Amino acid sequence: MKLFFITAFAFTCICTSAQKKTNFSSENYAGLLEGEHGSSLQLQTINGVKFNNWFVGLGAGIDWYYRRSIPVFASINKDFLKKEKRSFYLSANAGINFPWQTDNYNNEWGYNETKSYAGLYWSAGLGYKIGIGKGNDALLMQFGYDYKHVSEEVGLPYIVFDSETDPNDRFHYHLRRLSFKVGWNF
Amino acid sequence: MKKIFFAVLSCLLFFSFQSCLKDKLTHSYTIYTPIYETKERVTLNIKSNPAKEIQSPGNLFVYGNYIFLNETDKGVHIIDNTDPSNPVDKAFIDIPGNLDIAVKGNILYADMYQDLVAVDISDPLHAKLVKTVPDVFGERYYANGFVAANNMVIVGWTRKDTTIALEHPQNYSYPGGVWFDARALQSAGAAAAPIPGISGSMARFTIVNNYLYAVDHHSLLPISISVPAEPVAGNLISAGFDIETIYPFKNKLFLGSMGGLYIYDISQPGEPVKEGDFIHATACDPVIADDNYAYVTLREGTTCGPANNELEVVDVQDLHAPSLLKSYPMTKPQGLTKDNTLLFVCDDGIKMYDASDPANIVLKKHVTGPETRDAIAWNKNLIVVSTDGLYQYDYSNSNDLTLRSKLSINR
């Protein structure tokens, strides 16, 4: 949470200090997440400002891996090895991963979920950008590592404890995936 | 060529990392390990001991100037209620595994896991055990196949918070520890018996004349107490499923189950006979009754079922064919009690209704507060068990509830 606000603050500062050089930029990705629990789709949109070789923005997405969730994050990119309209870029995102579903349901361990909680989200990747046309439009490709955390507080439907005990168990999911995504930058 | 090489290298690098990635799943829970004591040592301690703090109140039973309040799985608080404005917690009877109590004459009957104990309370401050009848009640159910040891009594539990790593769900098994059965703990109860004392609507024991009746999940057990200090268990009667409470009225027993209301005739006290039933949605449902109507609260929840939260008034004038008269929406109702035309429901605090017309009961007063569990209205004094204390209200003014006292619970 702290990290998210610090990055958001930094983003605001950069925008303010570099107003003359900055341009609005939007990165929109679709891709795959590959991990121990298989492959899943991901969608992301990141919107922010571009200045010199830097891009700073705020993003949100939908992540279908294992527990569907909505990551909301701050993002920073740095271009390097620029050659004409092509360049590599390093990307880092950090923020909060919000659970998609908060209603009761039975998880696969046989527990009845009572509540889901948000957790940390972060990712880092190496991308390649190919400029298209005369404007700033570009095709994006990115490989990277992606982490999200969700937790659930659950109870067994037929088990309860005496007053001195906590009736709920907690499941934590630390999900680590490789990410491959392609996108459009304008 | 260089670009192609770089792209292939990138892909290879990407997929080679995939096998190194492993999701980390953890499960945090509490393990409970039983603390045993021999039955001999436990029974020696079934007597009036110094008062203890109320921590986990179960059912209550009003007997003369005393309130007997069950401490879930631990025993019975003896509260001197001579002055309802100043109740005094006087003593505690240690009865491990106790959930239900009932009183007749000078004898308090209580369950101690599967056993029935009879305690002489002619002097409540010097109560003493007079009889133990072993193996009267069904076994407690525990998760994970745990079975209590013979001739040993669980007197407490040690708890240990634990976190384990999980493998894939299909490979998962619970690593150990003991969990309680839900309803064994949730529907503990004392009995409603008009002559020897008054109990709450969550009762699973009740006394009618010379018989103590006890219910478990699916059985009704008559126990003869014609010689009060010598209870004799009768034949177990299969009574239905998910039975939670029992309430007597005249020569009838009203059994509240998660699926409905069962009415038993006890003209032959040792051989109750089912006379009628009223089926409703699956829910937790304490019941009380009078000559013409039964009042049932339905509560939805994880262990109760998906029913609506409501109060149902059931016409029981024809006991062979009870029918719904009217239902009233509630928040999350639990126990209830009635004194003449005043009906009290534990729901989002305590609600007082004028029930002179059961088809149109009218809310007279709503005292919001902590979660209330059960109540007894008697002699213009309303006793309410809640999560944070034992409250007493004066309802001599039928339009108002005036707080008389509160015995706090120390959790």
Boltz contact constraints between the chains, C-beta under 6 A:
constraints:
  - contact:
      token1: [A, 34]
      token2: [B, 18]
      max_distance: 6.0
  - contact:
      token1: [A, 35]
      token2: [B, 21]
      max_distance: 6.0
  - contact:
      token1: [A, 36]
      token2: [B, 22]
      max_distance: 6.0
  - contact:
      token1: [A, 36]
      token2: [B, 23]
      max_distance: 6.0
  - contact:
      token1: [A, 108]
      token2: [B, 169]
      max_distance: 6.0
  - contact:
      token1: [A, 109]
      token2: [B, 169]
      max_distance: 6.0
  - contact:
      token1: [A, 109]
      token2: [B, 172]
      max_distance: 6.0
  - contact:
      token1: [A, 112]
      token2: [B, 302]
      max_distance: 6.0
  - contact:
      token1: [A, 143]
      token2: [B, 14]
      max_distance: 6.0
  - contact:
      token1: [A, 155]
      token2: [B, 302]
      max_distance: 6.0
  - contact:
      token1: [A, 157]
      token2: [B, 302]
      max_distance: 6.0
  - contact:
      token1: [A, 158]
      token2: [B, 182]
      max_distance: 6.0
  - contact:
      token1: [A, 159]
      token2: [B, 143]
      max_distance: 6.0
  - contact:
      token1: [A, 159]
      token2: [B, 179]
      max_distance: 6.0
  - contact:
      token1: [A, 159]
      token2: [B, 182]
      max_distance: 6.0
  - contact:
      token1: [A, 160]
      token2: [B, 182]
      max_distance: 6.0
  - contact:
      token1: [A, 161]
      token2: [B, 180]
      max_distance: 6.0
  - contact:
      token1: [A, 162]
      token2: [B, 72]
      max_distance: 6.0
  - contact:
      token1: [A, 162]
      token2: [B, 73]
      max_distance: 6.0
  - contact:
      token1: [A, 162]
      token2: [B, 185]
      max_distance: 6.0
  - contact:
      token1: [A, 163]
      token2: [B, 56]
      max_distance: 6.0
  - contact:
      token1: [A, 169]
      token2: [B, 29]
      max_distance: 6.0
  - contact:
      token1: [A, 170]
      token2: [B, 28]
      max_distance: 6.0
  - contact:
      token1: [A, 171]
      token2: [B, 27]
      max_distance: 6.0
  - contact:
      token1: [A, 172]
      token2: [B, 26]
      max_distance: 6.0
  - contact:
      token1: [A, 173]
      token2: [B, 25]
      max_distance: 6.0
  - contact:
      token1: [A, 174]
      token2: [B, 24]
      max_distance: 6.0
  - contact:
      token1: [A, 175]
      token2: [B, 23]
      max_distance: 6.0
  - contact:
      token1: [A, 176]
      token2: [B, 21]
      max_distance: 6.0
  - contact:
      token1: [A, 176]
      token2: [B, 23]
      max_distance: 6.0
  - contact:
      token1: [A, 178]
      token2: [B, 17]
      max_distance: 6.0
  - contact:
      token1: [A, 178]
      token2: [B, 18]
      max_distance: 6.0
